[in-house]
Amino acid sequence: MHIQEQVNIQPFVTLAVPAVAKFYCEIHSQQDLLEALRWAQAKGERVVVLGGGSNVLPDEFINALVLHIKLLGKEVLQNTDAQAEVQFGAGEVWHELVMWALSNGFYGVENLALIPGTVGAAPIQNIGAYGVELERCFKCLTAINRDTLQEKIFTKAECDFGYRDSVFKKIAKDKYIITQVTLVFNKTISAALDYPALLSTVEQLWRHSRGPFKPELITPLDVANAVIYLRQSKLPDPQQLPNVGSFFKNPVVANAKVEELKQRWPDIVVFNVDENTKKIPAGWLIDKLGWKGKEVNGVTVHKQQALVLTNPNKLSTACVLATASAIQASVLQHSGIALEIEPQCIG
């Protein structure tokens, strides 16, 4: 364990906002983690956890000990004809997990390909894309209590997953540090193609490389390749154009609200959640109100995906949030919907 002072963490944050940590430590083992937590307790310092830096909005000065989780490793705990159970270190890169699983014939997370970030952050957000969420293949996770330093295993039920939500954003927020995540994969080939855009992309790529489309032969790898194609065509690479991916959550509203909005926008796009509610793409609302491609105080709404705010000038979190607030106010005024931001503020 090596604790450093006054460390610039801007390179570790995909939005590239200026940020300096009062103290900083890379965590490569559970021993590192326990020693760092004991050090923070002895010094009376707060602890802030950093993973892939792809879903955070740090203050310019973080008055805390920033723990950069680098816990690696994967272990196949069970492997039958039907399923495989695998435990991953929290510092593993999520997309690399997806591709590793596919290469081993383990299926269920292909719709989540190319989502940025680490494995340890995935349950906090219950990451999801193209009709699939992490909870579908989640079994349990291991975490360390920040105060007692005791290890606890959280089952799926205890994680209390919701849309981009979990217990770690509610009553367990800032109380635990995730060290390992266990997933259960299917070994039978199936494809989740509920999103029309995904199915049409699978077909497009198929025809381009293999000729006549045969939907009965679609594989999970075909799905992953289509997801990668879609994400790369719509979402900017943070290395080239700083961003955190989707900046706003897609609002879930009552059916009555959808009917109200249809009076103004007959072409409104919605997805069924259950018999009483529907999900509206936040990007559609933002685009409809003319924000796509706009620059506000140096922060830009991406020209291809209105859900993404980019920070080409590497401005502060405060500047990014000011732009986000202007968008939220506009959407609220014209639709009555209060958009929530996805990334977490840390400071």
JOGI-V305156 format. One record per backbone hydrogen bond with DSSP energy under -1.0 kcal/mol. NH is the residue of the N-H (numbers start at 1). CO is the residue of the C=O. Records with the same first field share a line. If there is no record, write none. Layout:
BEGIN
NH->CO / CO
END
This chain:
BEGIN
4->24
6->22
7->21
9->19
12->9
13->10
14->53
16->13
20->60
21->7
22->62
23->64
24->4
25->66
27->68
33->29
34->30
35->31
36->32
37->33
38->34
39->35
40->36
41->37
42->38
43->39
44->40
45->40
48->65
50->67
57->344
59->346
62->20
63->347
64->62
65->46
66->23
67->48
68->25
69->50
70->27
75->87
77->85
78->85
80->83
84->185
85->78
86->183
87->75
88->181
89->73
90->179
91->71
92->89
94->117
97->93
98->94
99->95
100->96
101->97
102->98
103->99
104->100
105->102
106->101
107->186
112->109
113->110
115->112
119->92
120->90
125->121
126->122
127->122
129->132
132->129
134->127
136->133
137->134
139->182
140->182
141->154
142->180
143->152
144->177
145->150
146->175
149->145
152->143
154->141
159->155
160->157
162->165
165->162
167->159
169->166
170->167
172->167
173->170
175->172
177->144
179->142
180->142
181->88
182->140
183->86
184->137
185->84
186->107
187->82
199->195
200->196
201->197
202->198
203->199
204->200
205->201
206->202
207->203
208->204
209->205
210->206
217->214
218->215
223->219
224->220
225->221
226->222
227->223
228->224
229->225
230->226
231->227
232->228
233->229
234->230
235->231
240->237
241->237
243->14
247->307
249->340
253->278
255->276
258->254
259->255
260->256
261->257
262->258
265->261
268->265
271->279
273->277
274->277
278->253
279->271
280->251
285->281
286->282
287->283
288->284
289->285
290->287
291->286
293->301
294->291
296->299
299->296
300->310
301->294
302->308
308->305
310->300
311->242
314->311
320->316
321->317
322->318
323->319
324->320
325->321
326->322
327->323
328->324
329->325
330->326
331->327
332->328
333->329
334->330
335->331
336->332
342->247
344->55
346->57
END
